[in-house]
């Protein structure tokens, strides 16, 4: 079966097709145009909000930077004050330790004996006395010195070793001969 179309039929069919395509395009535009207008409106709204919030964001950023700088200055000042307080506490402890001396006496004064002075430490008891303020022996926080009466330095060291054994943490720092007692008053 063969269809013969005349030129006028082609023109009519072309016009009908063009009308159909035009109708479809118009229908698409009717559906799509409101969305396009809405997108443009949303874009304009976003631009307006950006312009309105720009100064607010700049102010907020400036305030945050000022607050950060203030916080940093306060932290630096707090650190400086804590460091200074810690240094002063160490100085106070050292001054208190140097100011207070605890004297121990060992041996009996006899004619011909010499007076020896020894500096004594006990690191373990000193640490305990700083940590447990109430129950530890407080004297070990300070300078401990011992007056020892003995005929010789060797015997003085023996008396010290018996009274203050190194196994218990006692440390003899120095032993100095002060005088020899002859039984007469100066």
C-alpha positions in Angstrom: 0.0 0.0 0.0 1.4 3.2 -1.1 0.3 6.6 0.2 0.5 9.5 -2.1 0.7 12.8 -0.5 0.2 15.9 -2.3 2.2 19.1 -1.6 -0.8 20.7 0.1 -1.1 17.7 2.4 2.6 18.0 3.4 2.1 21.6 4.3 -1.0 20.8 6.3 0.8 17.9 8.1 3.8 20.2 8.7 1.6 22.8 10.2 -0.2 20.3 12.4 3.2 18.9 13.6 4.4 22.5 14.3 1.3 23.2 16.3 1.7 20.0 18.2 5.4 20.8 19.0 4.4 24.4 19.9 1.8 23.0 22.3 4.3 20.7 23.9 6.9 23.5 24.2 4.3 25.9 25.7 3.2 23.2 28.2 6.8 22.6 29.2 7.3 26.3 29.6 4.2 26.5 31.7 5.5 23.8 34.0 9.2 24.9 34.0 8.9 28.7 34.0 7.6 29.0 37.6 10.5 26.8 38.8 12.9 29.0 36.9 11.4 32.2 38.4 11.5 30.5 41.8 15.2 29.7 41.3 15.9 33.3 40.3 14.0 34.5 43.4 15.9 32.2 45.6 19.2 33.3 44.1 18.3 36.9 44.7 17.2 36.1 48.2 20.5 34.3 48.9 22.4 37.3 47.5 20.4 39.7 49.7 21.0 37.5 52.8 24.7 37.4 52.0 24.8 41.2 51.8 22.8 41.6 55.0 24.8 39.0 57.0 28.2 40.1 55.7 28.6 43.0 58.2 27.2 40.8 61.0 29.7 38.1 60.2 32.5 40.6 60.1 31.4 42.0 63.4 31.2 38.5 64.9 34.6 37.6 63.5 36.1 40.8 65.0 34.5 40.1 68.4 35.7 36.5 68.3 39.2 37.6 67.5 39.1 40.2 70.3 37.8 37.6 72.8 40.5 35.2 71.6 43.2 37.8 72.1 41.7 38.6 75.5 41.6 35.0 76.5 45.2 34.5 75.3 46.3 37.5 77.3 44.5 36.2 80.4 46.0 32.7 80.0 49.5 34.2 79.6 48.9 36.4 82.7 47.6 33.4 84.6 50.6 31.3 83.5 53.0 34.1 84.5 51.3 34.5 87.9 51.4 30.7 88.5 55.0 30.6 87.5 55.8 33.6 89.8 53.8 32.0 92.6 55.7 28.7 92.2 59.0 30.5 92.2 58.1 32.4 95.3 56.9 29.2 97.0 60.2 27.6 96.2 62.1 30.6 97.5 60.0 30.7 100.6 60.6 27.0 101.3 64.3 27.5 100.7 64.4 30.5 103.0 62.4 28.7 105.6 64.7 25.7 105.3 67.8 27.9 105.6 66.4 29.8 108.5 65.5 26.8 110.7 68.2 24.5 111.9 67.6 21.4 113.9 70.5 20.4 116.2 71.0 16.8 117.5 73.5 15.9 120.2 75.5 12.7 120.2 78.0 11.5 122.7 79.0 12.9 126.1 81.5 15.7 126.6 84.7 14.4 128.2 88.2 15.8 128.7 90.3 15.3 125.6 87.2 14.8 123.3 86.7 17.0 120.2 83.5 18.6 119.1 82.5 17.6 115.6 79.6 19.1 113.7 78.0 17.0 111.0 75.3 18.0 108.5 72.8 15.2 108.1 70.0 14.6 105.5 67.3 12.0 105.1 65.8 12.4 101.6 63.2 9.7 102.1 61.8 11.3 105.4 62.1 14.8 103.9 59.9 13.7 100.9 57.4 12.1 103.2 57.3 15.1 105.4 56.4 17.3 102.4 53.8 14.9 101.1 52.2 13.9 104.4 52.3 17.1 106.3 50.5 15.9 109.4 52.0 12.6 110.3 55.6 12.7 109.0 58.5 14.0 111.1 58.7 17.7 110.2 62.3 18.2 111.3 63.6 16.6 108.0 62.2 19.5 106.0 64.9 21.7 107.6 68.7 21.6 108.0 69.7 19.0 110.5 73.1 19.3 112.2 74.6 17.1 114.8 77.1 17.9 117.6 79.2 14.9 118.2 81.6 14.5 121.1 84.3 11.9 120.4 88.0 11.4 120.8 88.7 11.2 117.1 87.0 11.7 113.7 86.9 7.9 113.1 85.0 7.3 116.4 82.7 10.3 115.6 81.9 8.7 112.2 81.2 5.3 114.0 78.8 7.0 116.5 77.1 8.7 113.6 76.8 5.5 111.6 75.3 3.7 114.6 72.8 6.4 115.5 71.9 7.3 111.9 72.5 4.3 109.6 72.8 4.9 105.9 70.5 1.8 105.3 67.6 3.9 106.7 68.2 6.7 104.3 70.5 9.0 106.4 73.2 10.8 104.5 76.2 12.4 106.2 77.1 15.5 104.1 80.2 16.7 106.0 81.9 16.3 109.3 83.9 19.3 110.6 86.1 19.4 113.7 85.1 22.5 115.7 87.2 22.3 118.9 89.0 20.1 121.4 87.7 20.3 125.0 90.4 20.4 127.7 88.2 20.8 130.7 88.8 24.5 131.2 86.4 27.2 130.3 87.6 29.7 127.7 
